[in-house]
């Protein structure tokens, strides 16, 4: 293996996946997808899990993202980084999943009227930082899907607003404003849920 393939690139490095691009150009899609999964698989999964708040569904979508990436690697044109391209695929699969969830919840709501159980842990079950994480997840869940995705891409995945613009197909300034408006809303939600200032 060459040294370029052996190095673990930094996420912000524009040449981070140059070795993967070379594998794609050489037609070795199996090796290319393995490297992409090693480097970006966990981050894609965390993005999906936090957006969906459902481990099993996130796992399913995670697999779909990499299956789709594998099938389309030969079409990658290099107009963005491979990491950005992967997150764009994840974003589209996430939007599909949200649409399906909304349709299913609509059908369930027409049924017997039973409410879903509250997914939050009881007060005595978790330590404070776990409760704070759950509160953050609950508050993120109250944001609109477009706002939640922008916040997660920015703060969980560390994308720049320019990279986010490629993934979400919106202007960087729009995304920056969306994230800026979301932060005080999140703070107020967390403070209200915890009963103290964050």
C-alpha positions in Angstrom: 0.0 0.0 0.0 1.2 3.5 -0.8 1.8 6.1 1.9 -1.1 8.2 0.6 -3.5 5.3 1.3 -2.1 4.7 4.8 -2.4 8.2 6.1 -5.5 9.2 8.1 -6.5 12.6 6.6 -8.0 15.5 8.6 -11.7 16.2 7.9 -11.0 19.7 6.7 -8.1 18.8 4.4 -9.2 19.5 0.8 -7.0 16.6 -0.3 -8.2 14.3 2.5 -9.6 11.6 0.2 -7.2 12.0 -2.8 -6.2 8.4 -2.3 -9.8 7.3 -2.6 -10.2 9.4 -5.7 -7.2 7.6 -7.2 -8.7 4.2 -6.3 -12.0 5.3 -8.0 -10.0 6.4 -11.1 -8.3 3.0 -11.1 -11.7 1.3 -11.0 -11.1 -0.2 -7.5 -14.5 0.7 -6.1 -14.4 -1.9 -3.4 -11.2 -0.5 -1.8 -12.5 3.0 -2.3 -15.7 2.4 -0.5 -13.9 0.6 2.4 -11.7 3.6 2.9 -14.7 5.9 2.8 -16.5 3.8 5.4 -13.5 3.7 7.6 -13.0 7.5 7.5 -16.6 8.8 7.4 -18.9 5.9 8.3 -19.1 6.8 12.0 -19.8 10.5 11.3 -22.5 9.7 8.8 -24.1 7.3 11.3 -24.0 10.0 14.1 -25.6 12.5 11.7 -28.4 10.2 10.8 -29.0 8.9 14.3 -29.2 12.4 15.8 -31.4 13.6 13.0 -33.8 10.6 13.2 -33.4 9.9 17.0 -33.8 6.2 16.1 -30.8 3.9 16.2 -32.3 1.1 14.1 -33.6 3.4 11.4 -30.3 5.3 11.4 -28.4 2.0 10.9 -30.6 1.1 8.0 -30.1 4.5 6.3 -26.4 4.3 7.0 -26.2 1.1 5.0 -28.3 2.6 2.2 -26.0 5.6 2.0 -22.9 3.4 1.5 -24.7 1.1 -0.9 -25.8 4.1 -3.0 -22.3 5.6 -2.7 -20.8 2.3 -3.9 -23.1 2.1 -6.9 -22.4 5.7 -7.8 -18.7 6.1 -7.1 -17.9 5.9 -10.8 -20.1 9.0 -11.3 -18.3 11.1 -8.7 -17.1 14.2 -10.6 -15.0 15.8 -8.0 -17.1 19.0 -7.8 -17.0 18.7 -4.0 -15.0 16.6 -1.5 -16.0 12.9 -1.2 -17.0 13.6 2.4 -19.4 16.4 1.3 -20.8 14.1 -1.4 -21.4 11.3 1.1 -23.3 13.7 3.5 -25.3 14.9 0.5 -26.4 11.3 -0.1 -27.1 10.9 3.6 -29.2 14.1 3.6 -31.3 12.9 0.6 -31.9 9.5 2.3 -32.8 11.4 5.5 -35.4 13.5 3.7 -36.9 10.4 2.2 -37.1 8.8 5.6 -38.7 11.9 7.2 -41.4 11.9 4.4 -42.1 8.2 5.0 -42.3 8.8 8.8 -44.7 11.7 8.4 -47.0 9.6 6.2 -46.8 6.6 8.6 -47.6 8.9 11.6 -50.5 10.3 9.7 -51.9 6.9 9.2 -51.3 5.9 12.8 -52.9 9.1 14.0 -56.1 8.1 12.2 -56.3 4.8 14.2 -57.3 4.3 17.8 -55.9 7.6 19.1 -53.4 5.9 21.4 -50.4 8.1 22.1 -46.8 6.9 21.7 -44.9 6.4 25.0 -42.6 9.2 26.1 -39.1 8.2 25.1 -37.4 10.3 27.8 -35.8 8.5 30.7 -37.3 8.9 34.1 -35.6 11.5 36.4 -33.8 8.9 38.5 -32.5 6.7 35.6 -29.7 8.9 34.3 -26.9 11.0 35.6 -26.9 14.8 34.9 -24.8 14.9 31.7 -26.8 12.1 30.2 -30.0 14.0 31.0 -28.5 17.1 29.4 -27.7 15.2 26.3 -31.2 13.8 26.2 -32.6 17.3 26.7 -30.5 18.6 23.9 -31.7 15.7 21.7 -35.3 16.5 22.6 -34.8 20.2 21.9 -33.1 19.4 18.6 -36.2 17.2 17.8 -38.4 20.2 18.2 -36.6 22.1 15.5 -37.7 21.9 11.9 -35.9 19.2 9.9 -34.0 21.8 7.8 -32.9 23.7 10.9 -31.9 20.5 12.7 -29.9 19.2 9.8 -28.0 22.5 9.5 -27.2 22.6 13.3 -26.0 18.9 13.2 -23.9 19.4 10.1 -22.3 22.5 11.6 -21.7 21.5 15.2 -21.7 17.7 15.2 -19.9 17.1 11.9 -17.8 20.4 11.7 -18.7 21.3 8.1 -18.1 24.9 7.0 -21.1 26.8 5.8 -19.8 26.5 2.2 -19.6 22.7 2.5 -23.1 22.7 4.1 -24.3 24.8 1.1 -23.2 22.0 -1.2 -24.9 19.3 0.9 -28.1 21.2 1.5 -28.2 23.1 -1.8 -28.7 26.4 -0.1 -26.7 29.6 0.2 -24.0 29.7 2.9 -25.4 32.9 4.3 -28.9 31.4 4.6 -27.5 28.5 6.5 -25.4 30.7 8.8 -28.5 32.7 9.6 -30.6 29.6 10.2 -28.0 28.2 12.6 -27.6 31.5 14.4 -31.3 31.8 14.9 -31.5 28.2 16.2 -28.9 28.5 18.9 -30.9 30.8 21.2 -34.0 28.7 20.6 -32.0 25.6 21.7 -30.7 27.4 24.8 -34.2 28.5 25.9 -35.5 25.0 25.4 -32.7 23.4 27.4 -33.1 26.0 30.2 -36.9 25.4 30.3 -36.4 21.7 30.4 -33.7 21.7 33.0 -35.0 24.5 35.1 -31.7 26.3 35.1 -29.6 28.6 33.0 -27.2 26.8 30.6 
